[in-house]
């Protein structure tokens, strides 16, 4: 694993998105110089331009000129698990690390909550409550369901652990087949046998648009698609066609486009539970992400290998 080599007394300049994070990293050592960085202010100047470590604002890409203004940059440390906006965009010699694990419990919880709500018809009953209608009907169930988990990483495994109490029949799929995990190439054979398909994959050239018309057509009638990954993993037009036909159901925390504009057909399509990219938005999430940054800076100061290096996209 890579390390950032610093001289014994060399200052470590870190660009951070908040005053609180600046104070936290500076508390680690007198060698740390933290600089508040807001992309709206333009490229860093002065001592801030000497930064070896950059912590971007969560969810934001870097404006033009920022990287050119940081000749000593060695590490971009994200506060998110998703790294797709930075993969392939950094100069040679600059490492990219994410905050793997910081948002795992919350995202896994959303996936399970969305699955339960969609399977038990909670969105329908909530609308009926608002309308003052007593409209009982039989819905689906998570207990005993056949769940196909497309993504066998940290969050996918957490979802699997949370589902253990529901006696689901869980099948794993990932890019690379291994013991207990099927490869993506086997999806056409696996999809017809799943009651619920959960998407929790990173955005890569292989996963972008992977849930296309053919993928959806292979799913069983009345199956549920749960997207806790990124909107671009799913072909929105193809999903809309299936939802309008009434053949499939879906629960989405992410969409393409995002934010979803007013008047978009996803707002009104039937059998869709939709939340505005809030799976990780729970109390304590920011603190866990900040802790991941502080831990990484501490590792840099100690000359230890970096954690959560994004190197295999």
C-alpha positions as CSV (number, residue, x, y, z in Angstrom):
1,X,0.0,0.0,0.0
2,X,1.2,3.5,-0.8
3,X,2.6,6.0,1.8
4,X,3.2,9.8,1.6
5,X,6.8,10.4,2.5
6,X,7.4,13.6,4.4
7,X,10.6,15.0,5.9
8,X,10.7,14.7,9.8
9,X,9.9,18.4,10.2
10,X,8.1,19.1,6.9
11,X,4.7,20.8,7.4
12,X,1.7,19.0,6.1
13,X,-0.7,21.3,4.4
14,X,-4.3,20.1,4.1
15,X,-7.2,21.7,2.3
16,X,-10.5,20.9,4.1
17,X,-14.1,21.9,3.5
18,X,-15.0,23.1,7.0
19,X,-13.6,24.9,10.0
20,X,-14.4,22.0,12.3
21,X,-12.4,19.6,10.2
22,X,-9.5,22.1,10.0
23,X,-9.4,22.2,13.8
24,X,-9.6,18.4,14.1
25,X,-6.6,17.8,11.8
26,X,-4.5,20.6,13.2
27,X,-5.0,19.1,16.7
28,X,-3.1,16.1,15.5
29,X,0.3,17.8,15.3
30,X,1.9,21.3,15.1
31,X,3.2,20.2,11.7
32,X,-0.3,20.3,10.2
33,X,-1.5,23.4,8.5
34,X,-5.1,23.2,7.6
35,X,-6.7,25.6,5.1
36,X,-10.4,26.0,4.6
37,X,-11.1,25.5,0.9
38,X,-14.3,26.5,-0.9
39,X,-14.3,25.8,-4.7
40,X,-16.5,28.9,-5.1
41,X,-13.5,31.0,-4.1
42,X,-11.4,29.8,-7.0
43,X,-8.1,27.9,-7.0
44,X,-6.0,27.9,-3.8
45,X,-3.3,30.6,-3.4
46,X,-0.5,31.4,-1.0
47,X,0.3,28.7,1.6
48,X,-2.9,26.8,0.7
49,X,-1.4,26.1,-2.8
50,X,1.3,24.1,-1.1
51,X,-1.2,21.5,0.0
52,X,-0.2,17.8,-0.2
53,X,-3.6,16.7,0.9
54,X,-7.0,17.8,-0.5
55,X,-10.4,16.9,1.1
56,X,-13.1,18.0,-1.4
57,X,-16.6,19.0,-0.4
58,X,-18.8,15.9,-0.2
59,X,-20.5,15.1,-3.5
60,X,-18.7,17.9,-5.4
61,X,-16.3,17.7,-8.3
62,X,-13.3,20.0,-8.6
63,X,-13.6,23.1,-10.7
64,X,-11.2,23.7,-13.5
65,X,-7.8,25.0,-12.4
66,X,-7.8,23.6,-8.9
67,X,-5.5,20.7,-9.5
68,X,-3.2,22.9,-11.6
69,X,-2.8,25.2,-8.6
70,X,-1.6,22.4,-6.3
71,X,1.8,21.3,-7.6
72,X,2.7,19.5,-4.3
73,X,-0.6,17.6,-4.1
74,X,-0.1,13.9,-3.2
75,X,-3.5,12.7,-1.9
76,X,-7.2,13.4,-2.5
77,X,-9.1,12.1,0.5
78,X,-12.9,11.9,0.0
79,X,-15.5,12.0,2.7
80,X,-17.8,9.7,0.6
81,X,-17.6,6.1,-0.5
82,X,-18.4,7.0,-4.1
83,X,-15.3,8.1,-6.0
84,X,-16.5,8.2,-9.6
85,X,-16.1,12.0,-10.0
86,X,-12.4,11.7,-9.4
87,X,-11.3,8.4,-10.8
88,X,-9.1,9.0,-13.8
89,X,-9.1,12.8,-13.2
90,X,-6.1,13.1,-11.0
91,X,-2.5,13.8,-12.1
92,X,0.1,11.0,-12.0
93,X,1.5,10.6,-8.5
94,X,-1.7,11.7,-6.7
95,X,-3.4,9.0,-4.7
96,X,-7.2,8.8,-4.4
97,X,-8.8,7.4,-1.2
98,X,-12.4,7.2,-0.1
99,X,-14.2,7.0,3.2
100,X,-15.1,3.4,2.9
101,X,-17.2,2.4,5.9
102,X,-18.2,5.9,7.0
103,X,-21.6,5.6,5.4
104,X,-22.0,1.9,5.4
105,X,-24.5,1.5,8.3
106,X,-26.8,4.3,7.1
107,X,-26.8,3.2,3.4
108,X,-27.4,-0.4,4.4
109,X,-30.3,0.6,6.7
110,X,-31.9,2.6,3.9
111,X,-31.7,-0.3,1.5
112,X,-33.4,-2.6,4.0
113,X,-36.0,0.1,5.0
114,X,-36.8,0.7,1.3
115,X,-37.1,-3.0,0.6
116,X,-39.5,-3.5,3.6
117,X,-41.6,-0.4,2.7
118,X,-41.9,-1.3,-0.9
119,X,-42.6,-4.9,-0.3
120,X,-45.3,-4.2,2.3
121,X,-46.9,-1.4,0.2
122,X,-46.2,1.4,2.7
123,X,-46.1,4.1,0.0
124,X,-49.6,3.1,-1.2
125,X,-51.0,3.0,2.3
126,X,-49.5,6.4,3.2
127,X,-51.2,7.9,0.2
128,X,-54.4,6.3,1.2
129,X,-54.0,7.7,4.7
130,X,-53.5,11.2,3.3
131,X,-56.7,10.8,1.3
132,X,-58.6,9.5,4.3
133,X,-59.2,6.1,2.7
134,X,-59.3,2.7,4.5
135,X,-58.1,0.5,1.6
136,X,-56.8,-2.9,2.9
137,X,-55.0,-5.1,0.3
138,X,-52.5,-7.9,0.4
139,X,-48.9,-6.9,-0.4
140,X,-45.5,-8.6,-0.8
141,X,-43.1,-9.7,1.9
142,X,-39.4,-9.6,2.6
143,X,-39.5,-12.8,4.8
144,X,-38.3,-15.7,2.7
145,X,-37.8,-13.5,-0.4
146,X,-35.1,-14.4,-2.9
147,X,-32.7,-11.4,-2.9
148,X,-30.1,-10.9,-5.5
149,X,-27.4,-8.6,-4.2
150,X,-25.5,-7.0,-7.1
151,X,-22.4,-5.8,-5.3
152,X,-20.5,-7.7,-2.6
153,X,-18.5,-4.9,-1.1
154,X,-18.7,-3.3,2.4
155,X,-22.2,-2.0,2.1
156,X,-23.6,-5.0,0.3
157,X,-22.3,-7.3,3.1
158,X,-23.8,-5.0,5.7
159,X,-27.2,-5.2,3.9
160,X,-26.8,-9.0,3.9
161,X,-26.2,-9.0,7.7
162,X,-29.2,-6.9,8.3
163,X,-31.4,-9.2,6.2
164,X,-30.3,-12.3,8.1
165,X,-33.3,-12.1,10.4
166,X,-35.7,-12.2,7.5
167,X,-34.7,-15.7,6.4
168,X,-34.1,-14.4,2.8
169,X,-32.5,-16.6,0.2
170,X,-29.5,-14.4,-0.6
171,X,-27.4,-14.6,-3.8
172,X,-24.3,-12.5,-4.3
173,X,-23.0,-11.1,-7.6
174,X,-19.9,-9.0,-8.2
175,X,-17.6,-8.1,-11.1
176,X,-15.3,-10.9,-10.3
177,X,-16.6,-14.4,-9.5
178,X,-15.2,-16.1,-6.4
179,X,-16.3,-18.6,-3.7
180,X,-19.9,-17.8,-2.8
181,X,-20.1,-14.9,-5.3
182,X,-21.3,-15.1,-8.9
183,X,-19.8,-12.9,-11.6
184,X,-21.7,-10.3,-13.6
185,X,-21.7,-12.6,-16.6
186,X,-24.1,-14.9,-14.7
187,X,-26.7,-12.2,-14.2
188,X,-29.0,-13.2,-17.1
189,X,-29.4,-16.7,-15.5
190,X,-29.8,-15.3,-11.9
191,X,-32.2,-12.4,-12.5
192,X,-35.3,-14.4,-13.4
193,X,-35.2,-16.2,-10.0
194,X,-35.0,-13.1,-7.8
195,X,-37.9,-11.4,-6.0
196,X,-35.7,-8.4,-5.1
197,X,-32.7,-7.1,-6.9
198,X,-30.4,-4.7,-4.9
199,X,-27.9,-2.6,-6.6
200,X,-24.9,-1.5,-4.5
201,X,-22.0,-1.3,-7.0
202,X,-19.5,1.5,-7.6
203,X,-19.7,3.6,-10.8
204,X,-17.3,2.2,-13.3
205,X,-17.4,1.9,-17.1
206,X,-18.8,-1.6,-16.6
207,X,-21.5,-0.7,-14.2
208,X,-22.6,2.6,-15.9
209,X,-25.9,1.7,-17.6
210,X,-25.6,-2.0,-16.7
211,X,-29.3,-2.1,-15.7
212,X,-30.6,-1.6,-19.2
213,X,-33.7,-2.9,-21.0
214,X,-32.2,-6.4,-21.3
215,X,-31.3,-6.6,-17.6
216,X,-34.8,-5.4,-16.6
217,X,-36.5,-7.8,-19.1
218,X,-34.6,-10.7,-17.4
219,X,-36.1,-9.8,-14.0
220,X,-39.2,-11.8,-12.9
221,X,-42.6,-10.3,-13.2
222,X,-43.5,-8.2,-10.1
223,X,-39.9,-8.2,-8.9
224,X,-38.6,-5.2,-7.0
225,X,-35.4,-3.3,-8.0
226,X,-33.7,-1.4,-5.2
227,X,-31.0,1.1,-6.2
228,X,-28.7,2.2,-3.4
229,X,-25.7,2.7,-5.7
230,X,-25.8,5.6,-8.2
231,X,-28.4,6.8,-10.7
232,X,-26.3,6.2,-13.8
233,X,-26.2,2.5,-13.0
234,X,-29.8,2.3,-14.3
235,X,-31.1,3.2,-17.7
236,X,-33.9,5.6,-16.6
237,X,-35.9,5.3,-19.8
238,X,-35.8,1.5,-19.7
239,X,-36.9,1.5,-16.0
240,X,-39.7,3.9,-16.8
241,X,-41.0,1.6,-19.5
242,X,-41.2,-1.3,-17.1
243,X,-42.8,0.7,-14.3
244,X,-45.4,2.1,-16.6
245,X,-46.3,-1.4,-17.8
246,X,-46.8,-2.5,-14.2
247,X,-44.5,-5.5,-14.7
248,X,-41.8,-4.3,-12.2
249,X,-41.6,-2.2,-9.0
250,X,-38.7,-0.1,-7.8
251,X,-37.2,1.8,-4.8
252,X,-34.6,4.4,-5.7
253,X,-32.5,6.7,-3.6
254,X,-30.6,7.8,-6.6
255,X,-31.7,8.9,-10.1
256,X,-30.3,9.9,-13.5
257,X,-30.6,12.8,-13.8
258,X,-30.0,14.0,-10.3
259,X,-31.4,16.1,-8.7
260,X,-34.6,14.9,-10.4
261,X,-36.1,18.0,-12.1
262,X,-39.7,19.1,-11.6
263,X,-42.1,17.4,-14.1
264,X,-39.8,14.3,-14.6
265,X,-41.9,11.2,-15.2
266,X,-40.2,9.4,-12.3
267,X,-42.2,11.6,-9.9
268,X,-45.5,10.2,-11.0
269,X,-44.8,6.7,-12.3
270,X,-46.6,3.9,-10.4
271,X,-45.0,1.4,-8.1
272,X,-42.0,3.6,-7.3
273,X,-40.6,4.5,-3.8
274,X,-38.3,7.5,-4.3
275,X,-36.1,9.3,-1.9
276,X,-33.7,12.2,-2.7
277,X,-30.3,10.6,-2.3
278,X,-30.5,10.6,1.5
279,X,-29.4,7.0,2.3
280,X,-26.4,8.2,4.1
281,X,-28.1,11.2,5.7
282,X,-28.3,10.2,9.4
283,X,-27.0,11.7,12.6
284,X,-23.4,10.9,13.1
285,X,-22.6,10.4,9.4
286,X,-20.6,13.6,9.1
287,X,-18.7,12.7,12.2
288,X,-17.8,9.3,10.8
289,X,-16.6,10.8,7.6
290,X,-14.5,13.4,9.4
291,X,-13.0,10.6,11.6
292,X,-11.9,8.9,8.4
293,X,-10.2,12.0,7.2
294,X,-8.5,12.6,10.6
295,X,-7.3,9.0,10.7
296,X,-5.8,9.2,7.2
297,X,-4.0,12.5,8.1
298,X,-2.7,10.8,11.2
299,X,-1.4,7.9,9.1
300,X,0.4,10.3,6.7
301,X,2.1,12.0,9.7
302,X,3.2,8.6,11.0
303,X,4.4,7.4,7.6
304,X,1.9,4.5,7.6
305,X,0.3,3.1,4.5
306,X,-2.8,4.9,3.3
307,X,-6.2,3.3,3.8
308,X,-9.1,2.9,1.4
309,X,-7.0,3.5,-1.7
310,X,-9.2,3.7,-4.8
311,X,-7.0,1.9,-7.3
312,X,-9.1,-0.8,-9.0
313,X,-11.9,0.9,-11.0
